[in-house]
Amino acid sequence: MSTLIQAGKLLIAEPFMLDPNFKRTVVLICEHHEEGTTGFVLNRPLNMKMEELISDFPETKASVLVGGPVATDTIHYLHNVGNLLEDSIEVSQGVYWGGDFTKLKFLMENGLIKDDNIKFFVGYSGWSAGQLEEEMKEGSWVLGDMDANYLFRTKPFVLWQTVLHNKGDAYTVIAQMPDSISLN
C-alpha cells in the first residue's frame, strides 16, 4: 500500500468518514516518505483574502482554502507557474508547491502571476510515519490520480463528487450519495 501512496496522488475521503476535518475532502499529497506525509485539502474554501492574512500582500482574488488541521498559523501555496518561481517543487504535472515568497509577491504585484494561477492554504494535512497507511487499511481514503484541472478549474463544492465520478465504476455511484444518510 505504501508504494501507492506518493506525492502527486489524491486522497479522497470515503463517504462515511466522520472526522470533520476531512469529511468529503480531496487532499493532494505533496510529500510522502518514511517520516510521514504532507498534503493540502483542495475543497475547503476559507472566506478570507490574502491581504487579511498578510498585511503587505498584493491585492488578489486568488482563492484561500483550509489546507488541513495542522499548523493553522502557516500559509502555503500551490500554483502552475513553477518556471517563474524558483525553489518551487513540482508535485504533479502542472502543479507546483511553494517557492520564493518574496518573488511571488513581486510577480503578483506586477501581474505575472494571475489570480487563477495560484491557490493559498492556511495550515496543512499531515500524517506521522505509518499513520496514513493505517487509515488506508481501515478504508478511510481512496487513492486517485491528480489532474491540474481539479485544482485550477473545478469548483471546490463539486470536487469530491467530480474526482470520484472520474474514477468510474462503483465510485460513480458513491459520488452521487447524499451528504446525509437521512436523505437516502
Secondary structure as GFF3:
##gff-version 3
##sequence-region A 1 184
A	DSSP	beta_strand	9	13	.	.	.	ID=ss1
A	DSSP	beta_strand	26	33	.	.	.	ID=ss2
A	DSSP	beta_strand	36	41	.	.	.	ID=ss3
A	DSSP	alpha_helix	50	53	.	.	.	ID=ss4
A	DSSP	beta_strand	63	66	.	.	.	ID=ss5
A	DSSP	beta_strand	70	79	.	.	.	ID=ss6
A	DSSP	beta_strand	89	92	.	.	.	ID=ss7
A	DSSP	beta_strand	95	97	.	.	.	ID=ss8
A	DSSP	alpha_helix	101	109	.	.	.	ID=ss9
A	DSSP	three_ten_helix	115	117	.	.	.	ID=ss10
A	DSSP	beta_strand	118	128	.	.	.	ID=ss11
A	DSSP	alpha_helix	131	137	.	.	.	ID=ss12
A	DSSP	beta_strand	141	145	.	.	.	ID=ss13
A	DSSP	alpha_helix	148	152	.	.	.	ID=ss14
A	DSSP	alpha_helix	156	167	.	.	.	ID=ss15
A	DSSP	alpha_helix	170	175	.	.	.	ID=ss16
A	DSSP	three_ten_helix	181	183	.	.	.	ID=ss17
###
